[in-house]
Amino acid sequence: MEYVNIIIACAFLSAGVVNLIGPRVIRAEFEKWGYPDGFRVTIAIVELVGSLLLFVTRTQWFGAFVLLVVTLGVLVSFARSREWMRMQYPLVLFFLLIVTLNQTYASR
């Protein structure tokens, strides 16, 4: 299970860095969804913090919860813009985060 957490953390760490740098294509995505540019930066920071929390055993549950909320937001954004085929990757992350939450809860 530890490897799953590392994979999830790396996925969100890279997403956070890309969102923070904000290449033109990412800025266009947020604009298309109707979100202000400051929201992109906020999401990037949340993704970075959440991914770092997954690396620490005592805070894994909180990191997984925070990233679950972010992923839910991504899924809602895709659904609102009817980008059904793009939902596959976030759905996989969503279910892996649920598994992580379940494992951290069971280990308590």
Secondary structure, 3 states (H helix, E strand, C coil): CHHHHHHHHHHHHHHHHHHHHCCHHHHHHHHHCCCCHHHHHHHHHHHHHHHHHHCCHHHHHHHHHHHHHHHHHHHHHHHHCCCHHHHHHHHHHHHHHHHHHHHHHHCC
